[in-house]
Amino acid sequence: MAKKVILDTDPGVDDAMAIFLAVASPEIELLGLTTIFGNANVDVTTRNALLLLELAGRPDIPVIKGAASPITRPYAGPVPHVHGDNGLGNAVLPPVQTSAEAIDVADWIYQQARQAPGEITMLTVGPVTNLAMAFQKYPDLVDLLGEVVVMGGNADIPGNITPAAEANMYNDPEAADLVFGASCSTAMVGLDVTHQVNMTGAEIKLITGRGKRVNQFLGEIIPLYQAFFEATNGIDGIYMHDPTAVMYLVAPELFKAQDCPVRVETESFSRGKTWPNFGGTDQDSPEAWQNRPPVSICMHVDDKTVIEEVIGRLS
């Protein structure tokens, strides 16, 4: 049986790959996309989400416009040097034919969970503000969701937006701390594994060289994103952040995780840093981590198989 999934997203080049991958994966029943600020402002990410579903031949999947800013602070702004001014690599975009649903995002998430209690996975690949707001508005949502998977955070390696923090956590650390403290089954697919999944330029061409419109479109949006990683990180190709999180839903056996409570720093120069309590400290249970649920933190991944699966499904 396919896994029922709500994909919370801020498209975003790698978000586009993740959306196309989710649509192409029979293991996933995509219930809808909820949009969020992050790689671009929420009006742009909502337009992009609608367009990507149209290009994928699934305009029937609903898009629900979400939060425009974090729960307690202003939006830090888009990252056009990574994803382009339009969020999709500065490619020329066709007009959008569909519209977002006219419903509050927290209400929609809760309605879906009420209709299928224990069956829905919430996959967030941007800031987790929408989910945090839903938890605040509907405290029983933690008992209705089957699983939460967060693409974000860094447990044992440096951040990517600052030396301390990963970008999604940095954009709304208060929301992230709330989500990681919620009493539901939660997994973190962060930089510890996504920085292990490096799709090379040659591998990218195996996807973009195909004749389908989706493949052609990826060929138009990836170059700016690829140029950023090659200049900034010195790699050949791109890190597969959001698609790796989709692959966690499809094939969790490709990942090895460690369970422990997580806190998220909300202040100072380490804002957005995800701090797991791996143990081994002088104090076995530091107060800040007490009474926090375990989070399944992905630490290792079969990167070759992940890349092979992504190439096969998208091409």
N, C-alpha and C positions, 0 to 999 in steps of 0.2 A: 504494500500500500504506500502511495506517495505521501511524503511528509508535508503537512499543511504549513506554509511559511508566509509570514509578513516580512517584507524586506524594507527596512528603514534606511534611506539612502540620500546622498547629496551629490548626484552626478555632475562632474567627475568622470575622468577617463577610465580609471580602473573600476568605478561604479558601473560604467557602461558595459565593460567586459563581464562584470559580475551579474548584471541583469540579463544579458544575452546568455550567459552560462546557466543561470537558473531556469530561464525559459527553455533551454535546450536539454535540461536534465529531467528525465522521466521520474526520477526519485523525488522530485519537488513539485508540489501543487502550490503555485504562487497565488496567494489570495489577494494580494494588493501591494502597492508601493506606497509607503508613507515618506514624505520628503522633509528635508531639514536643511538649515543653513550649514555651511562648512566650506567645501571647495568653492562654492559660489553662494550668493544670497538665495533665499528660499524661492523667490519668484523664478529665478533662473533654473534652479535645480528641479523645480516642479515642471517647468516647460521641458527641460531635458528628459525627465522621467517619462512624460507623455510621448515625446518624440521617439525615445528608445523602444518603448513598447509597440509603437506603430511600425517602426522599422523591423522589429522582431515578429511582426504579424500577429501581435496579441493586444490590440487596442481594447479588447474586452476586459482586460485586467484593470481594476480601478486604481486611480492615483489620488491620494489624499494629501493635501498641502498641510505641512506641519509648522513647527515653530520657526520664527524668524530670528530669534536671539536666545542666548542661554537663560537659565532660570533666575539668575541673580546678577548678571553683569552684561555689558554691551557685547555685541558680536564683534570679534576681532577683525573681521573682513575676509574677503576671498583671497585666493592664491593664484592669480592669473599667470604667474611665472611657471607654475606647475601644470595647471589644467586649462589655461587660456582665459581670455576675457569672457567667453561664453560658456566656460566650464567644460567644453568639449574640444579642446585642442585648437581653437580658432578656426575650425572647419566651417565651411559655408553650410548652414543648416536649412533644411526645407521647412516650410510653415507647418505648424501643428494643427491637426484636424480635430483633436479631442480636447476635453476639458477635465479638470480635477473635480472630484466629488465635493458637493457643498455640505460638508459635515466637519465638526471639530475632530481633530486627529485622535485625542484621548478617548472621545466617545466611540469612534470607529474601532479602535483597537479593542476596547472593552466589549463592544458588541460582538466582534468576531470571537473573542475568547469565551463569551457567554454561550455562543452558539455551538462551540466545540470545546468544552472544558477538558483540559489536560492534553489536547491534541495539537495545539498550535506552537510553533517555534517562532520566536521573534528574533530576527537576525538584523543587527544594527551594524552598518558599515560607515556611519558618520558619527557626529556627536550624539549622545544618547538622550538628548533633551526630551524628545517626544515620549519615550518610554518612561522617563522620570516623572513627567507631568501626568501620565496615565496612572502611574503608581500613586501619586499624590492625590489624584481625583478619585480613584477607585482602589482603596486599600486591599480589597479582596482579589484584585487582578493577579497578585502573586500566587494565589491558589488555583487560578484558572489557566494560566499559561503552562504549557508543557515544558518549555525550555527557552532560555534566553542565550543567544550567542552574540558576543560583542567582538567586532573587529576593532581592536584598539588596545592601547596599553603597552607597556614594556616592563617585564619582570626582572630580567637579568642582563639586559643590554641597554646602551644609551638610547635616548629618544631620537626623533627625527625632525621635530620642530624647534626643540631646544635640546641641550645635552641631557636634560632630565626627562622630557616628556614626549609622548607620541601625540600627533596632531589632534585626533578625535577627542582624546581625554583633555588636552590643553584647552580646547574650544569650549568645554563646559565641565570643569572638574567637579563642581557641586553635584551636577546630575549624575556623573559617573560614580561618585562615592555613594550616592543614594541607590543606584542600580546594583552595584556590587554588594551592597548591604541588604538587598531584598532577599526574602526567604523563598527563593525559587531556584530551580536547577539552572546554574549559569556557567557558561564556558567563556574563556577569554582567548581569542585568536589574535595575538598581538605581534609586535615586531620580532619577538623571539623566534617565531616561525615564518612570518611573512618575509623577513630579510634572508631566510634560507631559500626562498622560492624565487629565483632569478631567471626570468624568461629571456633568453638571448635574442639578439637581433635576427639571427637566422631562424629561430623558433617562431618569432613574431611573424616572419614572412610566410611560414607554413599556414598561418591563419589568414593574414591579410591578402595573400595571393589567390585566394579562392574567388569564385565569380559571384557568389551571393551578395545581395545588397548589404547585409549585416557585415560581412567580411570586408567589403569595399569601404564601408563607413569606418570600421576600426582602422583601416589603413590610412584614412584621412585624419583621424583624431589622435592616434598614438604618437606620431613623430615628435610633437612638442614635449609630451610627457617623457618619451624616451630620451630626448636631448637633455632634459633636466637631470635625470638619474645618471646619465653617462658623464655629465659635467660635474655634478655635485657629489656623487658616490663613487665615481670611477669604475662603474660596472659596464658590461656589455648588455644592453637591453633595459629591462624594467624589473622592479620588484612587483610581485603579484599580490598586493595587499588584499583587496576585496574579493577577487576570485578565489583566493586561498580559503577565505571564510566560507564561501559557498561550497567548496570542496569538503570542508569539515562536515557540513550537513550531509553531503552525498556519501562520503567515505571516511567516517571518523576513525576507522582502524588504521588510517595512514598517519595518525597523529599520536604522540605520547604526551601525556599531561600530568601535572602535579596539582593535587588539591590542597588549597590553603586559603585562609581569609585574606582579603585585599582591602587596603585603604587607598584613597586618592588624595594627594596633596592639593589643597585649594588656594594656598597663599605663596608669596615670595617667589624666588627665582626657580624653585622646583615645582611650581604650579603645574598640575596635570600628571605628575609622576605617579604611577601605580606602584604601591608598596605592598608586596605579598609578605605574609609572615611564614617564611619557610622553616622557622624554628632555628635552633642552634644558638640562640642569644642567651645572655646571662639570666634574662627573665623569660621563663617559658611562655607566659601569656601576657604580653604588654597590654596595658589597659585599653589603648586605642583599637586593638584588634579583638578584644573580648566580645563575646556574644555576636560575632559576625559569622555568617554562613560560609562554608567553603566554596571557593570558585575553582573550576577546573581550568588551570592555566596551561595552555599548549606550549611545550618547551622544545619538542623535536617533531620533524615531519619528514615523510618520504618525499622529498622535493621532486625527484625525477618522475615518480608516478603521478604526482599532482600536475606537473607540467604536461606530461603525456595525455592525461585525461582532459585537461583544458583544451589542448590542441585538437584532440579527437572530437570533443563535443562542439567546439566552435567552428571546426572546419568540415 
